[in-house]
């Protein structure tokens, strides 16, 4: 009689072996089934919220939160209209033009009202009581110089008939924040340009930006995406390309206006 290689037998005393080709696949199938069950159990366990690792926590701490000041405003056209409505064209002596902006400085002075601010070099020829010619939205007005700070290149004007709504201010600026510069470069009135804050130098009360300005933009506002004026456009850095310098608003407190001390 023929015999089979492999396992156990029948009950008649004769041993009948099952072929090994059958036994091995059955064992493999059992192991495969166990693997599937274990895999399902592991997948269910991993579906719950994982506990963040220490490295994940450290990474989250190093990433700064993104705020609206780092992005353009949602209503850019509305911001442009608001800013340009509160700026004016200045002429002092010669026909060279500059820009002035109407600000709400109550957070610095503790006094409500409007203050017309520009650069000192724009009104230098008119400091000795000479009339400053002001053009606000086509209305020709007259102003006089109230105070100035040549070192920080700031000046305050008195324009009695100015009716523009004052713009809010901010004494905070950080590199990377979106900004818009407004002024009258080369005689182009109500001009704006956009960029970001490149650097802030507190000791010099200066903000640098890549928002372009030109002759006639001096004295205009540098505004963030919230509509707050963070600086007064002052100059272009001659030794570098496309770097605009603006004087921070709080520098007004050093000499030009009387501010409330904290």
C-alpha positions, 0 to 999 in steps of 0.5 A: 500500500501506498503511504503519505508523508505527513501527520496522523491516521485513520482509526483502523490501525493503519496510519494515514499521513496527510500530505505536508503540502496541505498542513503548511498552507493551513498554518500560514493561513492561521498566522495570517489571520492573527496578523490581520486581527493584530493589525486591526487592533493597532489601527483602532488604537492609533485612531484616537488623538495622539499625544503630542511629543516634546519635539512637536511642542517645541516646534509649535513654540518656535512658530510665531502666530500669524496676525492680520498685521502681516497680511494685506487688508481685506478692503484695500480700496477702502483703506486707500480712500480713507488714508488719502482723504486724510492727507494733504499737499504742502507747499512752502516757499519754492514750488517743491511739494510735500505731504502732511497727514491729519492724526489722532494723537490723543493716545500720546497727548491725552487730548482729543482732537486733530494734529497735522504732521509733516516732515521738518524739511518740508516746511523749513523755509516757512518756520519763521511764521511764513504761511504754509500753503495746504491743498486738501482735496482741492480746497486751498487752505493756509497753515502755520508751523507750530513746532518742529524737531529737525533731528527727527525731521518732524513738524506740527502745523496749525491748519484751522480750516482742515476738516479731514478725519484724523487717522489713528496711530500705532507705536508698534511695528515689527519686521514682516508686517504689511504697510502702505506709504501714501504721498505726492511723489513727483506731483502725483497726488493721492499716490500709494505704494505697498510693501513690508516693514524691513526693520525697526531701529528703536534707538533711531526711532526709524522704520525701514520698508520696501514701500517706494516713495519719491520726492513729494512723499515726505511727510506722508503716512506709513500705514499698517493693514489695520489702518493705523499710522506707524510712521511718517515717510521721511527719506530714501536711503541713497546707499541702498536700493528701494529702502524707504525710511520713516520716523516712528510716531512716538518720536513726536514726543521727544520734542514736537508735542507734549505727551503724557508720561506713562 
